């Protein structure tokens, strides 16, 4: 009698239990994190890591799954942030969290749609160059429109709406603990929805386009349509991260849209690992914490951060996520022997 079936089932249950156990422990750690951090600064730093992790994940959707490189993806985060800031300061909209967030993300989608429609008609290097061209255009508009955006000074003192569901007020955005848990909730929802989308047939089509665009078109896939949809998904997530950033800081600056910001997000994504979704969060954490730590020792922190990322990319081309996958495969191989 063949006993391989029950053994395989037991192995599958053990593996699934281990995966879910690790995920629950990680979620529990994120929930308990603000209660063990020494002060408010580190709580805000943890919140910022979650926000930039979401932005890096949106770039992973574009680069890791669709195969489209964007050098200025942070610009769409900035568009949402400035839209919310302008709405709350110049137009005196009611300080509704959900309304302002919807307006910010909606404006990003309205801008990203025609831009994406044009960009997906190119590919490869041309697509990447167009992202630079449009990104620099956004940056210049924000920099020059001083009467609206504050120019190089940015916008400060942006009102922070309260977190409310109807008449039920859950908390104030001025409270670091409240903004942390709100950000964690939004990021978790975005992550789960994105993972579900990527695991659907739509995600499989994006990966087929990434692997071989010409072959995908030969079997009847409308390549431009799916590339545009992948682009819109990535820009929407970037818009959400821009809204969260404004609620956290209460201010926006053109520096969040400049080429350095775009390069930083790209480094976070590569550091975490492409095609993993969770890897960019690790990359964002390492990059932001490393930047904060090194900048306390020298003002030339970018040199050292650049060298560190170069070494990691050279010796770990698949990033942190690739290293973890490699370790898991080795453990499975040893367990099977």
C-alpha positions as CSV (number, residue, x, y, z in Angstrom):
1,X,0.0,0.0,0.0
2,X,1.4,3.4,-1.1
3,X,1.9,5.7,1.9
4,X,3.3,8.6,-0.1
5,X,-0.1,10.3,-0.2
6,X,-0.6,10.7,3.6
7,X,3.1,11.8,3.9
8,X,2.6,14.5,1.2
9,X,-0.6,15.7,3.0
10,X,1.2,15.9,6.3
11,X,4.1,17.8,4.7
12,X,1.7,20.2,3.0
13,X,-0.2,20.9,6.2
14,X,3.1,21.5,8.1
15,X,4.3,23.9,5.3
16,X,1.0,25.8,5.3
17,X,0.9,26.0,9.0
18,X,4.4,27.3,9.1
19,X,3.6,30.0,6.5
20,X,0.4,31.1,8.3
21,X,2.3,31.0,11.7
22,X,5.0,33.3,10.4
23,X,2.5,35.7,8.9
24,X,0.5,35.9,12.1
25,X,3.7,36.5,14.2
26,X,4.8,39.2,11.8
27,X,1.3,40.9,12.0
28,X,1.4,40.6,15.8
29,X,4.9,42.2,15.8
30,X,3.6,45.1,13.8
31,X,0.7,45.6,16.1
32,X,2.9,45.5,19.2
33,X,5.7,47.6,17.7
34,X,4.5,51.1,18.8
35,X,4.3,49.9,22.4
36,X,7.9,48.9,22.5
37,X,9.5,51.8,20.6
38,X,11.3,54.2,22.8
39,X,9.8,57.5,21.7
40,X,7.5,59.2,19.2
41,X,10.3,59.7,16.7
42,X,10.7,56.0,16.1
43,X,6.9,55.5,15.9
44,X,6.7,58.1,13.1
45,X,9.7,56.5,11.4
46,X,7.9,53.1,11.5
47,X,4.8,54.8,10.0
48,X,7.0,56.3,7.3
49,X,8.5,52.9,6.5
50,X,5.0,51.5,6.0
51,X,4.1,54.3,3.7
52,X,7.2,54.0,1.6
53,X,6.9,50.3,1.6
54,X,3.5,50.7,0.0
55,X,5.0,53.0,-2.6
56,X,7.8,50.5,-3.3
57,X,5.3,47.7,-3.6
58,X,3.4,49.7,-6.2
59,X,6.6,50.0,-8.2
60,X,7.1,46.2,-7.7
61,X,3.7,45.7,-9.4
62,X,5.0,47.8,-12.3
63,X,8.6,46.5,-12.6
64,X,8.5,43.1,-10.9
65,X,5.3,41.8,-12.5
66,X,4.7,43.9,-15.6
67,X,8.3,44.5,-16.6
68,X,8.0,48.3,-16.9
69,X,10.7,50.5,-15.3
70,X,9.6,53.9,-13.9
71,X,12.4,56.1,-12.6
72,X,10.0,58.8,-11.3
73,X,7.3,56.7,-9.7
74,X,7.5,58.9,-6.5
75,X,6.0,61.7,-8.5
76,X,2.6,60.1,-8.3
77,X,2.9,59.9,-4.6
78,X,3.7,63.7,-4.7
79,X,0.7,64.4,-6.9
80,X,-1.7,62.9,-4.4
81,X,0.0,64.6,-1.5
82,X,-0.2,68.0,-3.1
83,X,-3.8,67.5,-4.3
84,X,-4.8,66.8,-0.7
85,X,-2.8,69.7,0.6
86,X,-4.3,72.1,-1.9
87,X,-7.8,70.8,-1.3
88,X,-7.6,71.4,2.4
89,X,-5.8,74.8,2.3
90,X,-6.9,76.6,-0.8
91,X,-10.4,75.2,-1.4
92,X,-11.4,74.9,2.3
93,X,-13.0,71.5,1.8
94,X,-14.5,69.9,4.9
95,X,-11.7,68.0,6.7
96,X,-13.1,64.6,5.8
97,X,-10.4,61.9,5.7
98,X,-12.1,59.7,3.2
99,X,-13.2,62.6,0.9
100,X,-9.7,64.1,0.7
101,X,-8.0,60.7,0.2
102,X,-10.5,59.9,-2.6
103,X,-9.8,63.2,-4.2
104,X,-6.0,62.7,-4.0
105,X,-6.2,59.2,-5.5
106,X,-8.7,60.3,-8.1
107,X,-6.5,63.1,-9.4
108,X,-3.6,60.7,-9.6
109,X,-5.7,58.3,-11.7
110,X,-7.0,61.1,-14.0
111,X,-3.4,62.2,-14.7
112,X,-2.0,58.7,-14.9
113,X,-4.5,57.4,-17.4
114,X,-3.6,59.6,-20.5
115,X,0.1,59.5,-19.5
116,X,0.0,55.7,-19.2
117,X,-2.0,55.4,-22.5
118,X,0.9,57.2,-24.2
119,X,3.7,55.4,-22.4
120,X,2.5,51.9,-23.0
121,X,2.7,52.5,-26.8
122,X,6.5,52.4,-26.3
123,X,8.4,49.8,-24.2
124,X,11.7,49.1,-22.5
125,X,14.1,52.0,-22.5
126,X,11.7,54.4,-24.2
127,X,9.1,53.8,-21.5
128,X,11.6,54.5,-18.8
129,X,12.7,57.7,-20.5
130,X,9.1,58.9,-20.7
131,X,8.6,58.3,-17.0
132,X,11.6,60.7,-16.4
133,X,10.2,63.3,-18.8
134,X,6.7,63.3,-17.2
135,X,8.2,63.1,-13.7
136,X,10.4,66.1,-14.3
137,X,7.4,68.0,-15.8
138,X,5.4,67.4,-12.6
139,X,8.3,68.4,-10.5
140,X,8.8,71.6,-12.4
141,X,5.1,72.6,-12.2
142,X,5.1,72.0,-8.4
143,X,8.4,74.0,-8.1
144,X,7.2,77.0,-10.2
145,X,3.6,77.3,-9.1
146,X,4.6,79.1,-5.9
147,X,1.2,80.8,-5.3
148,X,-0.5,77.3,-5.2
149,X,2.1,74.9,-4.1
150,X,4.5,77.1,-2.1
151,X,7.3,76.5,-4.6
152,X,10.5,75.3,-3.1
153,X,9.2,75.9,0.5
154,X,6.4,73.4,-0.1
155,X,3.2,73.4,1.9
156,X,3.2,73.4,5.7
157,X,0.4,73.4,8.3
158,X,-2.0,71.2,6.2
159,X,-5.0,70.4,8.4
160,X,-5.1,66.8,9.5
161,X,-8.6,65.3,9.3
162,X,-9.9,63.1,12.1
163,X,-10.5,59.4,11.5
164,X,-14.3,59.0,11.5
165,X,-16.9,56.7,10.3
166,X,-20.1,58.7,10.1
167,X,-20.5,60.5,13.4
168,X,-18.2,58.0,15.2
169,X,-14.7,59.6,15.6
170,X,-12.0,57.0,16.0
171,X,-9.1,59.3,16.6
172,X,-7.0,62.3,15.5
173,X,-4.3,62.2,12.9
174,X,-2.1,64.3,15.2
175,X,-1.7,61.3,17.5
176,X,1.3,59.2,16.4
177,X,-0.3,56.0,17.7
178,X,-3.5,56.7,15.8
179,X,-1.8,57.5,12.5
180,X,0.4,54.4,12.9
181,X,-2.5,52.0,13.3
182,X,-4.5,53.8,10.5
183,X,-1.6,53.5,8.2
184,X,-1.0,49.9,9.1
185,X,-4.7,49.1,8.4
186,X,-4.7,50.9,5.0
187,X,-1.4,49.3,4.0
188,X,-2.5,45.8,5.0
189,X,-5.8,46.2,3.0
190,X,-3.8,47.4,-0.1
191,X,-1.3,44.6,0.3
192,X,-4.0,41.9,0.5
193,X,-6.0,43.3,-2.4
194,X,-2.9,43.6,-4.6
195,X,-1.8,40.1,-3.7
196,X,-5.3,38.8,-4.7
197,X,-5.1,40.7,-8.0
198,X,-1.6,39.4,-8.8
199,X,-2.6,35.8,-8.0
200,X,-5.6,36.1,-10.3
201,X,-5.5,35.4,-14.1
202,X,-4.9,39.1,-14.6
203,X,-1.6,38.8,-12.7
204,X,-0.6,35.7,-14.7
205,X,-1.2,37.8,-17.9
206,X,1.1,40.6,-16.5
207,X,3.8,38.0,-15.8
208,X,3.5,36.6,-19.3
209,X,4.0,40.1,-20.8
210,X,7.0,40.6,-18.6
211,X,8.6,37.3,-19.7
212,X,7.9,37.7,-23.4
213,X,5.8,40.5,-24.7
214,X,5.9,39.4,-28.3
215,X,4.8,35.9,-27.5
216,X,2.0,37.2,-25.3
217,X,0.7,39.2,-28.2
218,X,0.9,36.2,-30.6
219,X,-1.5,34.2,-28.4
220,X,-4.1,37.0,-28.5
221,X,-3.3,39.0,-25.4
222,X,-4.0,42.8,-25.8
223,X,-0.6,43.7,-24.4
224,X,-1.1,47.5,-24.4
225,X,-4.4,47.1,-22.5
226,X,-3.0,45.0,-19.8
227,X,0.2,47.1,-19.5
228,X,-2.1,50.1,-19.0
229,X,-4.1,48.3,-16.3
230,X,-0.9,47.4,-14.5
231,X,0.3,51.0,-14.7
232,X,-3.0,52.2,-13.3
233,X,-2.9,49.8,-10.4
234,X,0.7,50.9,-9.6
235,X,-0.2,54.6,-9.8
236,X,-3.4,54.1,-7.7
237,X,-1.3,52.5,-4.9
238,X,1.2,55.3,-5.2
239,X,-1.6,57.8,-4.7
240,X,-2.8,56.1,-1.6
241,X,0.8,56.3,-0.2
242,X,0.8,60.0,-1.0
243,X,-2.4,60.6,1.0
244,X,-1.0,58.7,4.0
245,X,2.2,60.7,3.8
246,X,0.3,64.0,3.9
247,X,-1.8,62.8,6.9
248,X,1.5,61.8,8.7
249,X,3.6,64.9,8.0
250,X,0.9,67.7,7.7
251,X,3.2,69.1,5.0
252,X,4.5,68.4,1.5
253,X,7.6,69.4,-0.3
254,X,8.9,69.2,-3.9
255,X,11.8,67.0,-2.8
256,X,9.3,64.1,-2.5
257,X,8.9,64.3,-6.3
258,X,12.5,64.9,-7.4
259,X,14.8,62.4,-9.1
260,X,16.5,61.5,-5.8
261,X,13.1,60.4,-4.4
262,X,12.5,58.3,-7.5
263,X,15.9,56.7,-7.3
264,X,15.4,56.0,-3.6
265,X,12.1,54.2,-4.2
266,X,13.7,52.1,-7.0
267,X,16.5,51.2,-4.6
268,X,14.0,50.1,-1.9
269,X,12.3,47.9,-4.4
270,X,15.5,46.3,-5.7
271,X,16.8,45.8,-2.2
272,X,13.6,44.1,-1.1
273,X,13.4,41.9,-4.2
274,X,11.3,42.1,-7.3
275,X,8.2,40.1,-7.8
276,X,7.4,39.4,-4.1
277,X,5.1,42.3,-3.0
278,X,6.3,41.9,0.6
279,X,10.0,42.4,-0.2
280,X,9.7,46.1,-0.9
281,X,8.5,46.7,2.7
282,X,11.7,45.1,4.0
283,X,13.7,47.1,1.5
284,X,11.9,50.4,2.6
285,X,12.7,49.5,6.2
286,X,16.4,48.9,5.6
287,X,16.8,51.9,3.4
288,X,15.0,54.4,5.6
289,X,16.5,53.1,8.9
290,X,19.9,53.0,7.2
291,X,19.5,56.5,5.9
292,X,18.5,57.8,9.4
293,X,21.4,55.9,11.1
294,X,24.1,56.9,8.7
295,X,23.0,60.6,8.5
296,X,23.6,60.9,12.2
297,X,27.3,60.2,11.5
298,X,27.9,62.1,8.2
299,X,26.1,64.4,5.9
300,X,27.3,62.4,3.0
301,X,25.0,59.5,3.8
302,X,24.0,59.0,0.2
303,X,27.4,57.9,-0.8
304,X,27.4,55.1,1.8
305,X,23.8,54.1,1.2
306,X,24.6,53.9,-2.5
307,X,27.6,51.7,-1.9
308,X,25.6,49.4,0.4
309,X,22.8,49.0,-2.1
310,X,25.2,48.4,-4.9
311,X,26.9,45.6,-2.9
312,X,23.6,44.1,-2.0
313,X,22.3,44.1,-5.6
314,X,25.6,42.6,-6.8
315,X,25.7,39.8,-4.3
316,X,22.0,39.4,-3.8
317,X,20.5,40.2,-7.2
318,X,17.1,38.9,-6.1
319,X,17.0,41.0,-3.0
320,X,16.0,40.1,0.5
321,X,13.0,38.2,-0.8
322,X,15.2,36.1,-3.0
323,X,17.5,35.3,-0.2
324,X,14.6,34.2,2.0
325,X,13.2,32.0,-0.8
326,X,16.7,30.4,-1.2
327,X,16.9,29.6,2.5
328,X,13.4,28.1,2.5
329,X,14.2,25.9,-0.5
330,X,17.4,24.6,1.2
331,X,15.4,23.9,4.4
332,X,12.8,22.0,2.3
333,X,15.6,20.0,0.5
334,X,17.2,19.0,3.8
335,X,13.8,18.1,5.3
336,X,13.1,15.9,2.3
337,X,16.4,14.0,2.4
